[in-house]
Amino acid sequence: MDILFSSTALRDVQEQLKGQLRFEIEQLDKHKLLKLSTADLIQSFVVRFSQQLPKIREEKITHDVDEARVDARLDPSGFVGVERGATTRPGSRYTFFVPFDGDSELFWFAPNLYGPTKPVARMETGHLVFIVDTINPDPQQVQNQIDRELRSVQDWLLHMEPEVNRFNAELPGLAQQHIEARRERLLRAAGVASQLRFPLRHRAEKATTFSAPEVRRKPRIELPAVAPDPFRPEPTLATEDFEFIIDVTQRMALVMERSPSAFSAMDEETLRMMFLVQFNGQFEAQASGETFNFQGKTDILIRSGERNVFIAECKFWSGPEKFRATVDQLLGYLSWRDAKAALIMFSTNKDFSAVLGKMRETLESHPNFKRHMDATGRPGHRVVLRHRDDPVREVLVAALAFHIPT
């Protein structure tokens, strides 16, 4: 039997975990760190290092009873009938098996500034084991004693909860900080190396001999596999420029709403041409419609030099199934280098809010869906989808819906 919550201070363990988090980010293969998205890396490290507070499953508690030599001092009559020099008497031992969910190692760590009597138990896989010894068994007395032990455990866990929650809340920001700092160093070093007049020497990666402090952790969460070729920086459309394009699209939608008679009879092609007029006015005539790109013919394409920086597909809303097909169609247009796109849906439905809800549900159920992006104060939905042919690469898609008056 061991005394719970009495080993290392919880705050010291958490500081050790933060140090190991930074160490593992620094030791991650540099090409993998540069190729994988920051969000995927953060999620991987957060899952690995977060702490899950144990939760007692009282409805699953079982017990066993057996004979045992128990402490004679449990006899209220004061050692009556005990042989001279003996300290134990024949009695009964009740063993309670208490299952729990969560991280078992947290039962050993001590939360900050908490002082009631610490419970005593034995740890088994997925269970805490409590023992109640008695000479004259009494059901209520045995029940009261195990209830006290369970209350004590629950009180300690309750006091530990704020520290665990605070640590878990800090992990995403801490991981992002270390990931972005190392990524910036690697990109800066690569930029300097590319400008030297001497060729870069190819060498095998050296194995590190440094060992991180040993901490019992959850099984490692494997990151997606990446191609073995070295990372090469690519030109990308800045997020603020992407949002500017979406803003231009939104302003055009407001014109439609304010002049319904001018747009109510227009078909997809005519509406698309209205958007192209706006894009070409903003992007020096680099926008084009019905442009062949990769494996299909996309509706709107903005190019910068030889690179596609924005791709959009325009359709009238005709239900979730057709919208899902439009998502597939857009992903089919995207080449390996395209990273930002838009779905522009025109709707004549009276219940326009329902259209927006169905769009969100369809995006979330798509097999390439990864996560939502914060779209506070912006039109439509912002989602990240996996590239169709390369699960490591991500596509930021703005899904927009505009009401066309009838």
KAWOKA-V357723 format. One record per backbone hydrogen bond with DSSP energy under -0.5 kcal/mol. NH is the residue of the N-H (numbers start at 0). CO is the residue of the C=O. If there is no record, write none. Layout:
NH & CO
NH & CO
//
This chain:
1 & 120
3 & 1
3 & 118
4 & 106
5 & 2
6 & 107
9 & 109
11 & 8
12 & 8
13 & 9
14 & 10
15 & 11
16 & 12
17 & 13
18 & 14
19 & 15
20 & 16
21 & 17
22 & 18
23 & 19
24 & 20
25 & 21
26 & 22
27 & 23
32 & 28
33 & 29
34 & 30
35 & 31
40 & 36
41 & 37
42 & 38
43 & 39
44 & 40
45 & 41
46 & 42
47 & 43
48 & 44
49 & 45
52 & 50
54 & 100
56 & 98
57 & 55
59 & 56
60 & 57
61 & 96
63 & 94
65 & 92
67 & 90
69 & 67
69 & 88
71 & 86
73 & 70
74 & 71
75 & 73
77 & 74
78 & 71
81 & 78
85 & 82
88 & 69
90 & 67
91 & 133
92 & 65
93 & 131
94 & 63
94 & 92
95 & 93
95 & 129
96 & 61
97 & 95
97 & 127
98 & 96
99 & 125
100 & 54
102 & 51
103 & 101
105 & 102
106 & 103
107 & 104
108 & 104
109 & 7
110 & 108
120 & 1
121 & 128
123 & 126
126 & 123
127 & 97
128 & 121
129 & 95
129 & 127
131 & 93
133 & 91
136 & 134
141 & 137
142 & 138
143 & 139
144 & 140
145 & 141
146 & 142
147 & 143
148 & 144
149 & 145
150 & 146
151 & 147
152 & 148
153 & 149
154 & 150
155 & 151
156 & 152
157 & 153
158 & 154
159 & 155
160 & 156
161 & 157
162 & 159
163 & 159
164 & 160
165 & 161
166 & 162
167 & 163
168 & 164
169 & 165
170 & 166
171 & 167
173 & 169
174 & 170
175 & 171
176 & 172
177 & 173
178 & 174
179 & 175
180 & 176
181 & 177
182 & 178
183 & 179
184 & 180
185 & 181
186 & 182
187 & 183
188 & 184
189 & 185
190 & 186
191 & 187
192 & 188
193 & 189
194 & 190
194 & 191
195 & 192
217 & 47
221 & 219
237 & 235
241 & 237
242 & 238
243 & 239
244 & 240
245 & 241
246 & 242
247 & 243
248 & 244
249 & 245
250 & 246
251 & 247
252 & 248
253 & 249
254 & 250
255 & 251
256 & 252
257 & 253
258 & 254
259 & 256
261 & 258
262 & 258
262 & 259
263 & 259
265 & 262
270 & 266
271 & 267
272 & 268
273 & 269
274 & 270
275 & 271
276 & 272
277 & 273
278 & 274
279 & 275
280 & 276
281 & 277
281 & 278
282 & 278
284 & 279
285 & 282
287 & 300
289 & 298
290 & 297
292 & 295
294 & 292
294 & 331
295 & 292
297 & 290
297 & 295
298 & 311
299 & 311
300 & 287
301 & 309
302 & 285
303 & 306
306 & 303
308 & 301
309 & 301
310 & 339
311 & 299
312 & 341
314 & 343
316 & 345
317 & 318
322 & 318
323 & 319
324 & 320
325 & 321
326 & 322
327 & 323
328 & 324
329 & 325
330 & 326
331 & 327
332 & 328
332 & 329
333 & 329
337 & 334
340 & 395
341 & 310
342 & 397
343 & 312
343 & 341
344 & 342
344 & 399
345 & 314
346 & 401
351 & 349
354 & 350
355 & 351
356 & 352
357 & 353
358 & 354
359 & 355
360 & 356
361 & 357
362 & 358
363 & 359
364 & 360
365 & 361
365 & 362
368 & 365
369 & 383
370 & 383
372 & 381
377 & 374
380 & 398
382 & 396
383 & 370
384 & 382
384 & 394
385 & 367
386 & 389
386 & 392
392 & 389
394 & 384
395 & 338
396 & 382
396 & 394
397 & 340
398 & 380
398 & 396
399 & 342
399 & 397
401 & 344
403 & 346
403 & 401
404 & 402
//
